[in-house]
Amino acid sequence: MIAQDTYTLSNGVEIPKLGLGTWLIPDDAAEQAVVEAVALGYRHIDTAQAYENEAGVGRGIRACGIPRDQLFITTKLAAEIKSHDAAAAAIDGSLQALGLDTIDLMLIHSPQPWRQFGAEDRFLEGNREAWRALEEAYKAGKLRSIGVSNFEEGDLDNILSSCTVAPMVDQVLAHISNTPMDLIRYAQGKGILVQAYSPIAHGELLKNTAVTTMAEKYAVTVPQLSIRYTLQLGLLPLPKTTNPIHMKDNATLDFTISDEDMDTLQHLDRIADYGEASVFPVFRDPAR
């Protein structure tokens, strides 16, 4: 099952190739989502301080019946935290909220606080300070691996120029029609695994007739096509759902997209409007 296949991070840690995203899943629903996903074979759960559901994810980890060492748990340092001491305290806060002794992967959620997302200031010094706290927690055994999210090339270079432990992951928005190939190639060239959040474009790909037609060609659903697309690029997709039927479908990917069709999907017209999700910084049109 693809949910239990793994990539190997630069430090040798194995990470399941498919994860369950939990963005916008309320804390009181997160426990059941984790239990359902694990029962279907998922072993990788992705949360964040900003999602306000770490406690619920933690309850799900304890209730799912699978030994802790068979699960891979990711969380993220709040984007607003740009100092060493605040980051160190927040790391301990996530451990406490999740009820864990060790977190498998922790990321800086964004190079910029959300209210400044896309602004000129890249918070270079603040990111170096937050990264130093992650490095310390990693070396202390609190975190098994560390990385970043929404970081562009310059943001990665800022960390790489001064770090003692290089980022192992960069989690970015990547899906059919919006695939940042230059960033992906750059990160992969540095030994950084790229994860793809919102691989179904927050549902917008379901409305795309070209994608629907392609999915019909392979006799699969649009989400299955979209998730398979990211996997064939060497990415790690993190589809979000609380529906067990969708969880199962999202992990049933026993088909291969042809090279020609991969190229077609990559070069489809970019989604300009993410609907209600457009209010979130990562989905805003940078031209507006």
Steps between C-alpha positions, in 0.01 A plus 500: 500500500638838396423648843761268651766534229776737607750759390829530687590845632855634481567388859389143429155527660226327301181697436178354352442618142140604567373693799163606636471878509294642786473869408149630579409183690371620840671370810191305607494320162873441466508196729250304293666607173832360623339178623320448167814574296720267702241222471523539121878471502619859532807543715578869441293780656568869434387774739619845610481740790293731280242226437412499871442125490827356634322378814237321293767342281676387817182338628467322167856371524426350841163359394597349164646175637826524305833520686639853504820396323297388197355849448659810351372828646573840348420838652600857424633796694257792479597739220504798735779357717827657389721485808706222655341505845142515374571216257656285773197553724261425213678173417446387859141621472438275200651201679267566792193559283560182300588305813822373341858463613625541142358659185608334176516821294460866590495781246511878506151560358588804292801727446271793578225552757167445327403867517821585313488204259625607159647827629853618424641416844603133503580500875844353433643547848180383670498183292861429588412541869196273475709247309765503774231397749392217271861386466541494878180300545611260227839447663327451836283222355173689528464506119605219265520730197454869423403709201308796365179584318419759234870584470624627165857466371627811677340391826668160471835662423465713811472189717761301309755781531521477879346173618671207667215269393355551153124497443374154407159609366335797330120477500347714224180555304532269200234344282401443138525835313696665782823309542800714602752290306794739541460494879442124502815432297700740714388341826544146373848595381582596860374167631176654629178299462214712365156438644185609315218644706159553341582253218139529381521881504261528793242323284527734202640227273167319536349779287765481226367328187847419363597328823166319517546373145852379581374321812232324293772384259670315787169391657586676825365794698636854471653476850669170409644654181611811689672307778667259255628802304687637800644159591640455149685829544665360813283711730321396818128586478290594803133481400256609770172322569293367789306263274625138526383424145712785366792398721491151347467630143784748552731213593391272213740604228593188307536670161767705322451827314688507169784748451298679233200537729722613789630780280147595396383516862800706605436761231125543534386858559576596857204529735431869551221472754501257792147596598442537871858391567625817329471684832799299627843650423640197318212501250495871422581608147839677533409723202212656693 
